[in-house]
Amino acid sequence: MNEPTLMDKVVSLCKRRGIIFPGSEIYGGLANTWDYGPIGVELKNNIKSAWWKYFVHEREDIVGLDAAILMNPKVWEASGHVAGFSDPLTDCKECKHRLRADKMVEEYREASGDEELPKNWAGEKTPADDLMYYIKSKHLTCPKCGSGEFTDIRKFNLMFKTHQGVIEDDSSVVYLRPETAQGIFVDFKNVIDSLHLRLPFGIAQIGKAFRNEISPGNFTFRTREFEQMEIEYFLPESMWQEKYEEFKTASWNFFKNIGIKEENLRWRQHLDDELSHYSKMTFDIEYKFPWGWGELEGFAYRTDFDLASHTKFSGQDMSYTDPITKEKYTPHCIEPSFGADRTVLTALLDSYTEEEVKGETRVVLKLDKTIAPVKIAILPLMKKDELVEQSRSIFNDLKKHFMVQYDETQSIGKRYRRQDEIGTPYCVTIDPETIEDKAVTVRDRDTMEQERIKIENLVEYFKEKYSR
Ligand code: ATP
């Protein structure tokens, strides 16, 4: 049997430890849907909070928003999604496996090192004939069955369509939003008018987005329902380059701050012909996933495309008048757009560690303390009444300040292993001596060193540890 890969190990750890489960599992699942379990939801919330704190609370020039997922369908006409949000699709004639033709090209180039690109290469916008010519001339094959026979390429719109209300006709069509960004653009005026903000400023939003992806996969990397963390930063045109640089640094630092190893991150600039219809410049932050580099954040300069387009389609003037200079213009916009689920996956893969300890393999998630799902585990050494009582009292004190887990099941070794596997930075053990000396043992996840700390000093001790 083949050795399990890093990805196999992380997927199995996620299931075993309540981090991520396959969706609707008791009904055989629903392809590539995933549920965050009790530990996973804490990790994801910590990542979203770290992002919100860094980009919203710690800045004076960014405010938040939580817009509706269902929007007037005209929004998606104005944004260009109805006409242009599609991927080139082809089917394997042998096994009927459905593939994205542009991704086949990218995967082939990544794996083979072949630098040649299809004629008129523009990512998913490459003309179908050029993609097919490339696929045939390079003898690309189906990853499922190895056949080299594919159907003609056709365009497939990625938006999920549904109906609002009881009548299912064309007039009731609504879409599940494919990005959170448009909720921000349509509320631009409301935010300006209610908060009297002066440009430049940004609006941030975290929320679900839906795309009917042709080939979802690689665990939570590409799913049809996912969460984005997006900022639209509005500015006069003259300022975009300066702010673009500022946000490039801020984006990189966000990943650094949550502990992602910098050697596994890189910037990749989109080629001119690869740019989306709205973008003049795009850089992605990519992570070195086990299968190759993959996008974590897309950062586009969207010009004044969106507000100008909404002015045109809605008939409402989305321009801005500077309160001091009285200059009137349609704001330009830069957009750092992060994936919450991909960041969770990155944190898991990046922190997964196996160590040899006394001849045994210790699995540890060396997550940054700020995002660790459980901050402190309280572990009474035995289930004796006085130990349990003392442990409960420590738990009650600490839980007011930290996400704490109380665990008295199984042997102490098994409990340590469980906490290591979910990345808990500190375990507190309460032993018979505690009753005498009013002190506990604190074990550090990474060094496994143990320290004896007085109970009365515990809250301060951990506040200091978590002070960053
Ligand atoms: P890709 O090229 O991987 O399809 P994209 O360029 O379409 O991504 P954007 O539209 O820039 O992605 O979306 C911003 C972010 O949202 C991405 O960087 C990614 O983190 C996240 N994201 C996009 N699509 C998905 C998806 N299907 N599943 C999970 N996260 C996604």
Boltz pocket constraint, residues with backbone or C-beta under 6 A from the ligand:
constraints:
  - pocket:
      binder: B
      contacts: [[A, 211], [A, 213], [A, 220], [A, 221], [A, 222], [A, 223], [A, 224], [A, 225], [A, 226], [A, 227], [A, 228], [A, 295], [A, 296], [A, 297], [A, 298], [A, 337], [A, 338], [A, 339], [A, 340], [A, 341], [A, 342]]
      max_distance: 6.0
